[in-house]
């Protein structure tokens, strides 16, 4: 798979340097028991996670809110480059089977840096309406809060 081409009219990006090693960021993203501890900004929680870490493999998370809200999302990995990059989407299910819907494709890039890891997450949307919806859902705050939780988790490992 080629690199994701960021389109500012359709896509959202979170890019930060974090003071943790890339290997621990990778583990937090790819080990379900770790991902469940940081993936959803509090007070929401990730209550289930399935990861089949290969292109076409399943990526499923269940998030639950403080008022009984529930979001069960299943997709598949499009690209898996160990300790470097994950690309996944909810537009395709396991085995690249179309889901008939889909909200976004996400790319997470993990690069070694002088301070630890340069972390870049991109959410790719089909149109401006989906991008706007994701912004209004709190993309920047939520994904940033989740990254903070990831950093706190891996610093304690």
QUIRASUL-V351934 format. One record per helix or strand. SS is the DSSP state (helix for helix, strand for strand). FROM is the first residue (numbers start at 1). LEN is the number of residues. If there is no record, write none. Layout:
BEGIN
ss=SS from=FROM len=LEN
ss=SS from=FROM len=LEN
END
This chain:
BEGIN
ss=strand from=11 len=8
ss=helix from=22 len=9
ss=helix from=32 len=7
ss=strand from=45 len=7
ss=strand from=58 len=7
ss=strand from=70 len=12
ss=strand from=85 len=5
ss=strand from=92 len=1
ss=helix from=94 len=3
ss=strand from=98 len=1
ss=strand from=105 len=9
ss=strand from=116 len=9
ss=helix from=128 len=9
ss=helix from=139 len=17
END
